[in-house]
Amino acid sequence: MCSLPPRLEKALRILSEILSGIGARWVLVGSTASCLNGVEVQPEDIDVIVESGKAYEVDSVFASRFRVLRRMKYSSSEVYSSHYGVFEIQGVKVEVMASLKICGEPGCLEVEFDELYRYSKSLRIEDTGLRVAPLEWQLVANTLIPGKEKRVAKILEALNTKGVNVEILDNVLGKAPQKTRKHVIELLRNTHKIY
């Protein structure tokens, strides 16, 4: 079972307290979310998606309290498009995104924050509440990202142990490019005998 390094736990507690304090809804994604969902990974940083209406307020508050590696602004690469800022909390790199779109060779997946938030899992680390992206969402997103084949395999292993929530999977597959849908369904048929 994956366990978070103490420095990441501490940074998450601080981040959660601040985001709750300004009333911002957010969801933990990336390797830290995978770890908390039982995937065997070694997280080094924290990635969060915040609701778009609070993105620049989060940027302002974080910039006033933490080391700024990059102020929030809209940017695009071959794979990611989002409002994006990077901060350092207690020596931990924290990437903050809003209005995220993930694109791969087959097409793009626009992350609909309200749906991601609705399907996210509520967890606690000691007295700190977190919302964590579900494994089904992480599977589809990582399938689109070049070079994430090992992460996809580890997510499939974790889903094999925990089981697949078909409602969540159907929701995110409904927004994914058709080629990605077919690929994910094939992966699940081969490993879980579903679909």
C-alpha positions in Angstrom: 0.0 0.0 0.0 1.3 3.4 -0.9 1.8 5.9 1.9 2.5 9.6 1.6 5.8 11.1 2.8 5.2 13.2 5.9 6.2 16.4 4.0 3.5 15.9 1.4 0.9 15.2 4.2 1.9 18.4 5.9 1.7 20.4 2.6 -1.7 18.9 1.9 -3.0 19.9 5.3 -1.9 23.5 4.8 -3.3 23.6 1.3 -6.7 22.1 2.4 -6.9 24.6 5.3 -6.3 27.6 3.0 -8.6 26.4 0.2 -11.4 25.7 2.7 -10.8 29.1 4.3 -11.5 30.9 1.0 -14.4 28.6 0.1 -12.7 27.1 -3.0 -13.7 23.6 -4.1 -10.8 21.5 -5.3 -9.9 18.0 -6.2 -6.5 16.3 -5.8 -5.2 14.6 -9.0 -1.9 13.3 -10.2 0.5 10.9 -8.3 -0.6 12.0 -4.8 -4.2 11.2 -5.7 -3.1 7.9 -7.2 -1.2 7.0 -4.0 -4.2 7.8 -1.8 -6.3 5.6 -4.0 -4.0 2.6 -3.4 -1.8 2.8 -6.5 1.9 1.9 -5.9 3.6 5.2 -6.8 6.1 7.5 -5.2 4.5 11.0 -5.2 6.9 13.9 -5.2 4.5 16.8 -5.7 0.9 17.8 -5.4 -1.5 18.5 -8.3 -4.9 20.0 -7.7 -7.7 21.2 -9.9 -9.7 24.1 -8.5 -13.1 25.4 -9.6 -12.4 28.0 -12.3 -14.2 30.8 -10.6 -11.8 30.7 -7.7 -8.5 30.1 -9.6 -7.1 33.6 -9.5 -8.2 34.1 -5.8 -6.3 30.9 -5.0 -3.3 32.3 -7.0 -3.4 35.5 -5.0 -3.6 33.9 -1.6 -0.9 31.3 -2.4 1.4 34.0 -3.9 1.0 36.0 -0.7 1.9 33.0 1.6 4.2 30.7 -0.4 7.2 30.7 -2.7 5.9 31.4 -6.3 7.4 29.2 -9.1 4.8 30.4 -11.6 1.9 32.8 -11.2 -1.5 31.5 -12.4 -2.1 32.2 -16.1 -3.7 30.4 -19.0 -1.3 28.3 -21.0 -1.3 25.5 -23.5 1.1 22.7 -24.5 0.7 19.7 -26.8 -0.9 17.8 -23.9 -2.3 20.3 -21.4 -4.3 23.5 -21.6 -5.4 25.2 -18.4 -5.1 28.1 -16.1 -1.9 27.0 -14.4 0.2 28.1 -11.4 3.0 26.5 -9.4 3.9 27.2 -5.8 6.1 25.7 -3.1 4.5 24.8 0.2 6.8 23.5 2.9 9.3 22.5 0.2 6.7 20.6 -1.8 5.9 21.7 -5.4 2.2 22.3 -5.8 0.7 22.6 -9.2 -2.7 24.4 -9.4 -5.0 24.0 -12.5 -8.4 25.2 -13.5 -10.4 24.6 -16.7 -8.1 21.7 -17.6 -8.1 20.0 -21.0 -5.9 16.9 -21.6 -5.1 16.1 -25.3 -3.4 13.1 -26.8 -3.1 11.6 -30.2 -6.7 10.5 -30.3 -8.2 13.8 -29.2 -9.0 15.8 -26.1 -10.7 15.3 -22.7 -12.1 18.5 -21.2 -12.3 18.1 -17.4 -15.7 19.2 -16.3 -14.9 20.3 -12.7 -18.4 19.9 -11.3 -18.6 16.3 -12.5 -15.1 15.5 -11.3 -15.9 17.0 -7.9 -19.2 15.1 -7.7 -17.5 11.8 -8.4 -14.4 12.5 -6.3 -13.7 10.5 -3.2 -13.8 12.2 0.2 -10.8 11.2 2.4 -9.3 12.3 5.6 -5.7 12.6 6.6 -5.9 13.0 10.4 -8.3 15.9 10.8 -7.9 17.2 7.2 -10.6 16.6 4.6 -9.6 16.0 1.0 -11.4 15.3 -2.3 -9.5 12.8 -4.5 -10.0 12.1 -8.2 -11.4 8.5 -8.6 -9.2 5.8 -10.2 -11.6 5.5 -13.1 -11.1 9.2 -14.0 -7.3 8.8 -13.5 -7.3 5.8 -15.8 -8.9 7.6 -18.7 -6.8 10.8 -18.2 -3.5 8.9 -18.0 -4.4 6.9 -21.1 -4.4 10.1 -23.1 -1.0 11.3 -21.7 2.1 10.1 -23.6 4.6 8.2 -21.4 2.1 7.2 -18.7 1.8 3.5 -19.7 3.3 2.4 -16.4 0.9 4.5 -14.4 -2.0 3.2 -16.4 -0.8 -0.4 -15.6 -0.6 0.4 -11.9 -4.1 2.0 -11.9 -5.4 -1.1 -13.6 -3.8 -3.2 -10.8 -5.5 -1.1 -8.2 -8.8 -1.2 -9.9 -8.5 -5.0 -10.1 -8.2 -5.0 -6.3 -10.8 -2.3 -5.5 -13.3 -3.0 -8.3 -14.5 -0.6 -11.0 -17.3 1.9 -10.4 -19.1 1.6 -13.8 -21.1 4.8 -13.3 -17.9 6.9 -12.8 -16.2 5.1 -15.7 -19.1 5.6 -18.1 -19.3 9.3 -17.1 -15.6 10.0 -18.0 -15.6 7.7 -21.0 -18.6 9.6 -22.4 -16.4 12.7 -22.6 -13.2 11.0 -23.9 -12.3 10.7 -27.6 -13.7 7.6 -29.2 -10.3 6.0 -29.8 -9.5 6.5 -26.1 -12.9 5.0 -25.1 -12.2 1.9 -27.2 -8.6 1.6 -25.8 -9.8 1.8 -22.1 -12.6 -0.7 -22.7 -10.1 -3.1 -24.2 -7.7 -2.7 -21.3 -10.5 -3.3 -18.8 -11.7 -6.4 -20.8 -8.2 -7.8 -20.7 -7.7 -7.2 -17.0 -11.1 -7.1 -15.4 -13.4 -9.1 -17.7 -15.9 -6.2 -17.8 -17.6 -4.5 -20.7 
